Amino acid sequence: MNSEEDMRGWNWKHRPSSFSEVLGNLEVRRGFLDWLRNWEKATKKIALLYGPPGVGKTLTVELASKELGYHLIELNASDERTRDVILDRLRAAVTANTIFGQKNLILLDEVDGIYERGDSGAVEAILKIIEISKCPIVMTANDPWRESLLSLRQRAELFKFDKVHTNSIAKRLREIADKEGLLYEPKALEELASRSRGDVRAAIQDLESLSSKNGVIGLELLDQVLGNRIREDNVFEAIRRCWYSSTLEEGVSAIREVDVDHFELLDWIYGNCLALYNSPEELSYGLSLMAHADFMKARILTKQEWKLLPYYIELLATSVFYPPKNKRRALVLKRPERVAEKWIRISKLKSKIKLASSISKVFHERRDTVIKLVIPVLSLVTNADLGTIFLGQEYAARAKTKTKERKRIKGEKKERKLS
């Protein structure tokens, strides 16, 4: 893997190279391709692709532009999208071709991430660009029904993307796992696809996360690493609520009401600090707030000074809320690696304690002694046996499938000869 793929991860490394390789929503993608191919005759000159995350909206636009020979110009969620930025970057692009004669295609990604308070005048600027545009403009959104997008939605050709079917995602995960040389239980990849809830991008990210752990990817490892997705959704929702709050009091309320351990929340915010802050100065100030919060956390836990908890929560909320409003962008969050590792450690510890309790009852031995002396030996032996059994099952299953396929082909050849 080259350095660019290392940084961008498996979603980039294994991304489809052609329009036909994108999973799901075939009819919708064909409809969009027809609209783009016949854009000059289209009644509506802009398109809005909408649907849940990870279903291929942006990828569809990128590959369609490549297939039809457009030069793609993209403004995505990580860019500033104020009125001035949009007008400066797009005014010339929508009225002229490239120096090579290619037509431009404008992609405004995640337009539902444009907030009137954050991206000041952005919708108004987009409407002005539409009026003067001589090239296609395509927008994507997870939730297109926001009131602020009404004027854009009324002018656009709408293309609704649905969640990708679990079987399709599972098949893609198997293809990637085989290319990467991973050992896996087929049931585990099916479960991983099911837990993604139709989000192909999330499923591949989770597979990449699982691949960094040693051993076979099985259901147990899946539970250890990904068993806390509901908790993750709650954390992300709380951080976003605080981020988009109009007052600090609302932000504090969002952090206070989150249904997770508040001391763990510090790790989530710290792990996403590069998404929260736009400049080194903001990052420095945000980290100083987190450092003060970490100090209070230590005092609370070591000295039992629980009266400091409200101040700790307020510091967390301030570290999320304070970046200047005129620089707000759509917030893209991720699960910090240190949180995932903590979940794995806790899950393994619970498993050890449960197993040690059962063994101690049978052999009338102290549980601590079993954990210290017996469990390490059992883990070593069990892992070796499981690996051998799994590989044997995999090779046997593949051999059986190939034998059936050969018999089917031979049968078809005989039928053709007889006919």
N, C-alpha and C positions, 0 to 999 in steps of 0.2 A: 504494500500500500504506500502511495506517495504521501508527502507531507500535507498536501491539500486535503486528501481523503482522511488522513489522521485527524485533522482539525474538524472536518465537517461530519464525520461519523458515517455509519452504515446507510443512513437514508440517502446520503449523497453518493456513496460508493456503489450502492445497488439500485439507484434510481432508474426507472425505465428510460430506454434510449429512443423509443419511438412511441407515437400516439397510441398504437394498438396494444402496447404492453401495460398501459395504465389499468388498474383493477377497478371493476364495477362501473355503474352508470353509463353503460355503452350507448344507449339511445340518446341520453342527454349530451354526451360528448360528441356524438355524430351531429346532433342538432346544432351545437355550438360551432362545430367545424363548418357546417353548411352556411351558417349565418356569417361567419368570418370570410368564407370563400366568396360569398355574394354580398359583401358588406355595402358596396356602392349602390346596390339596388334595394337594400333593406330599408324598411320604414323607420325603424328605430336604429340610430347610429351608435348607441352604446349598449353594452351588455353587462348584466349583473349575474355572476355565478355565486350561488349561495347554498349553504348546507353546513353540517357539523365539521369540526376540524379533522384533518388527516384523510379526506376522501378524494383528494386529487384535483381540487379546483385550480390552484396555482400551477400545478404541474401540467394540467390540461392546456392552460393558456400558453405556457412556455413551449410545450411540444407542438402545439398547433401553429404557433408563430414560426417555429423552425420548419415545419412541414410546408407551410405556404409561402415561405421566403420573406417574412416580415423581420424588421429590426426591432427587438423588444426593448422598451424603456420602462423601467419598473420603479415605482415608489412603494416601498413596503412598510410594515408596521414599525420597523426600527428606525425609519427616517423621520425627521421633523416634517410635518405636513401642515404648516401654517399657510395662510393666504399668500404671503410673499414668496415662500419657498415653492409652492405649487405653480404660481404664475411665472416665476423666474426660470424654473426648470422645464416647464412644459409649453410655454407660449410659442417658442420657436419650433419645438419638436412636432407640434400638431399641425403646423402650416407648411412644412417642407419635408422633402425626402432626404435620405442620407446622401453623402457625396458619391456613393456607388449606385444611386438610383433606387435603393430599397425604400419601400414605404415603412413608416414607423407604426408600431403598435404600442399603445400606452396601457400599462397595467397598474391599477391602483389597488394594492393588496390590502385586505382587511379594512375596508372603509367603515365598517361598524366600530372600529377602534378610534375613529375620529370623534372626539368629544368637543362640543361647542366651547367649553371652558378651556380645554387644553390646546386644541388645534384651531386657534382663533380664525374664523372666516374661511375655513378650509372648504366647506360645502359650497359657499358662495363662489370661491375661486374655481372649483371644479365645474360649476355651471357656466362660468365665463369661458373656460377652456372648451367646453362642449360646443358652445355657440360658434367658435371660430375654427373648430377642428376640421381637418381634411383627411384624418386617418381614424381608424377604429380606436375606441377607448373601452377597456374592459375593467370591471371592478369585481372583487371577490368580497364575501362577507359570511360570517357565521350566523349572524342575526340581522337580516336586512329590514326588519320591521320597526327599527328605531324611528321615532318621530322625526329626528333630525335628518333622516335619509329619505323622507317622503318625496321631496322634489326630484332627487336622483332616481328613485325607484320608478316614478311615473314616466320617466323618459327612457327607461332601459328595457331591453329584451331580457326577460328573466329565465334563468336556467337553474332548476333545482337539483342539487346533488343529494342523494340519500347515503346512508351508512353502507359501507362495503360488507358483503356477506362474509360470515365467519369462515366458511369453507375456502373462499378465495384467499383470505388473509392467511389461513393455516397453510395453504399450498405455497404461497410466497415465502412464508417463514421457513418451510422445509427446504425450498430452493436455496435460500440464503445460508441456512445452517449447513447444508451439504457443501456449498461453495467454500464456506469458512472452515470446513473440517470439524464441525462440532459433534460431540456425542449427545444424543438427546432421546428422550422417550417420546414417541409420536403423540401420546395422550397429553403430554406437557405442552407441546406446541399448539395442539387443539385448544387446550385450556387458555393458553396465552392469547390466542386469537379471539377467544370468546370474551376474555376480560378487557380486550382493547375497545369493545363496544363500537366496532365499525371503523375505528381510527387506525388506518394502516401505518401512519407515521409513528404513532405511539407504540404499536406492536413491534415494529422494527427497532425502535429505541430500547424497548424492554428486552428484546432478544440480545441486543448488543450489551446491555447491562448484565444480563445473565451470563454472557460468554466470558466475562472477566473473572468469574468465579471458577475455581478448579472443579473438575469432575463432570459427571453426566448432568445434563439439564433435565431434571425430573420434577414431578409435582411438588415434592418437599421443598426443593430449592425455589420453585416458583412462589410458594407460600411465604418463604422466608424473605424474599426480595420484594415481592409485589403484593403481599397480602394486606397492605395498608393503603390501597388506592382510595378508598372512601375518605380516610383521614387526610390524605394528600389533597383531595378535592376541597375539603373543608378549609384547609390551610390556604390554598390558592385563592379561594373565594374571599376569605378574610383579608388577605393582603391586598387583593384588588379593590375591595370595598374601602379599605383605608386609603389606598393610593388615589382613588377617584373621589374621596370625600370632599365636600365643600368647606368643612371646618375641621379643626383638629379634634374637637369634641366628638364628631361623628367617627373620625378615624380611631380614636381611643376606644369608642364603643365597639367598633368592628373587631379590634384586637382582643378586647376583654371578653367578648361573647363567643370566640372561636372554641370549638369543642375538641381541643387537644391540650396537652401539657404546655403551659405557657413558657416553661423553661426550655422546652424543645423548640418552640417557635423562634427563638433567637438563632438557632442553626439554620432554619429555613430562610430567614431574612438575610443572614450573612451569606448564605450560599447563592443568593440571587442579587447581591449588591451591584453587580455590573449591569443588571437589567434595570435597577432602580435609579441609578445616577447617570447623568449625562456628561459630567466633566470631572477632572481630578479634584477640583475644589469641593464639589458636591460629595464625591466619594470619601474624601478625607473627613469632612464634617459628619457624614453618615456613619463612618467607622468609629469616630470618636463617641457618638451617641451609643453605638452598640457596645463599645468598651465600658462606658459608664453602666449600661444595663447589665453587662457581664459581671461587673464588680458588685452590683446590688444583688444579683443572683447568687453569687458566692456568699455574701453576708447573710442572705435569707436561709440558704441551705446549711451553712456551717454554724451560724449564731442563732438560727431560728427567729430572725427579726422579720416576722411576717408583715409588720406594719409598713415595710418598704415595698411590698408587692404592687400597690397602686402606682408608685413612682416608676417601678421597673416596667410595668405595662405601658405607662405614658411615654417612657423613653423609646420603647419598641415602636409604638405608633408614630412618634415624631420622626424616627429614622426612616419610616416608610412614607410619611405624609409630606415632609418638608420641601422636596425638590420644587423649584419654581413652576407655577402652573402653566406659564406660556411655553414651557419646554416639554410638556407631557406628551407621551406617545402611548400607543397600545402596549400593554405590559405582557411580555412573554416570559413565563416562569418555568422553572424546571426543578426536579427533585434533587437536592444536594447529595453528593456521593456519601458524605459523612453521615447523613440521616439514614440512607439505605444500609450502610455498614452497621450502624447502631441497631437497626431493626433485625439484621441477620444475627448479631451477637445475642440480642435478647431472645430471639426465637430458638437459637441453638442452646442457650442456657436453660430455657424452659424444657426443651426436649431432653436435655441431660438430666435435669432434676426429676422429670417424670419417669424416665427409664431407670434412674438410680433408685427411686423409691420402690419400683416394682422388684428390682433385683435384691434390694436390702431386705425385703419381706421374705423372699424365698430362702436366702442364705443367712438370714439373721445377722446381718452386718450393718454397721453404721453407714448412713447415706453418704456422708462426706468421704468415707474411705472408698466407697464404690466409685464415686465421681473421680477421685484422685488416682486410683489404681486399676479399676476394672474397665471403666468407660473408654479410656484411651486405647486399650488393647482391642476392645470390641469394635470401636470405630475403624481401626486399621484393618481388621479382618473383614468386617462387613463391607467397607468400601471396595476392597479388592474383589470380594465375591460378587457384589452387585455389578461392578464394571465388567467382569468376565461374563456373567449371565446376560447382561444387557447386550454386549457385543455379539454373543452367540445368538440371541434372539433376533437381533437386527439382521445379521448375515443370513440366518435361516429364513426370515421373512422375505428378504430380497431374493434369495435363491428360489423360494417357492413361487414368488410373483413372476420371476423370469421364466420358470418352467411352465407355468400356466399360459404365459404369453406365447411361448414357442408352440405349445400344443394348439392354441387358438389359431395361430398363423398357419400351421400345418393343415388344420381342419379346413380353413378357408381355401387353401390351395387345392386340396382334394376335391372340394365341392365345385370349384371352378373347372377343374379337369373333367369331372363327371358331366358337368353341364355343357 
